[in-house]
Amino acid sequence: MPLAQRHAEEADHVEHEALTYGASVVDIGLYGDRISGVLDDFELENAHSHVRESWHQSDIATDDSVSNIGIEIERRIRILKSAYPFKLSGSTLRYVPGNMKIYEFMLSVCCSPSLTKGDFACLPRTFERVAKVLVTMYFGDYARGWHTGWPRDDGTSFQKAVEEIHRHTGEWRWNPQTELDPNSVRDEGCDFVVWLAPSDDRKVGGLFVLGQCACGNNWQSKYDDLSIKDLQRWFHPLSLVDPVRSFATPRYMPDEMLSKASPRAGLLFDRARLTSIAYRTKGKAFDKEMLKLMDDATQLVRTRLP
């Protein structure tokens, strides 16, 4: 795992500890590493290992890692400003709850012990719906969004889900290739669709933004899951203007990952960007039901962790 991503995940552990107990120390993210003895990942060669005792090497590695976690948290503070729900004072990170707990929800998804078992299966499903709302808000007053990922709220088929898009836009005309079985398709990797409508009453020629969501530990392998060519097999035509791909994740993506992933995944919306959208729009797109879903999910993870 790249060090930048490892530091990001360790910072998540520090944040979740603060979310759960009110405060945390910056080096809590290294607790598991100390026990398992895997601190050798942290470039011990820079610690002049040929002249230092092993315990000294470990101390240096731990100090460097704590420093990197602190730098990562400070970076988040600079990016999110008042939208960041924590306050760093020395080596202590304190949770400062606000009115909108969108960051807390996405952090909880990332720190959940499971995303597929029991009650935890609701977490990625809720995130897909949250991402749809926020990406729609990002594109402003002309945008409208639909959730298309499986499973859908009403259990409808993919065909029924996209018929709603066709009804509003005049595009996405269902006409699958003859060899395809309509009963076999779930979502073709498309978890939500955002339509940027033309500025007048004529529907023709709007822009579609197609969204892929990824929450699990293998999220970096999902950049290419949404294939426009595969999706086009079900429609004639899909859209008049070439659609744009996007990728949403509750994970926090370091800058170097944004640069590498963008050419493959399309428009990127990570935890920081989604949180920024929520706060800049004052969360006006979230109704009480959605806010409760996010709060329930956050509480679920907080109460089930050891």
ABEGO torsion letter per residue (X at the ends): XBAAAAAAAAAAAAAAAAAAAGBBBAAAAAAAAAAAGAAAAAGAAAAGAAABBAAAAAAAAAAAAAAAAAAAAAAAAAAAEAABABBBBEABBBBBBBABAAAAAAAAAAABABAABEAAAAAAAAAAAAAAAAAAAAAEAABBBBBABOBBAAGBBAAAAAAAAAAAAGBGBBBBBAABBAAABAAGGBABBBBBBBABABABGBBBBBBBBBABAAAAAAAAABBAAAAAAABOBABABBBBBBBBBABBBBAAAAAAAAAAAEBBBBAAAAAAAAAAAGGAABBAAAAAAAAAAAAAAAAABX
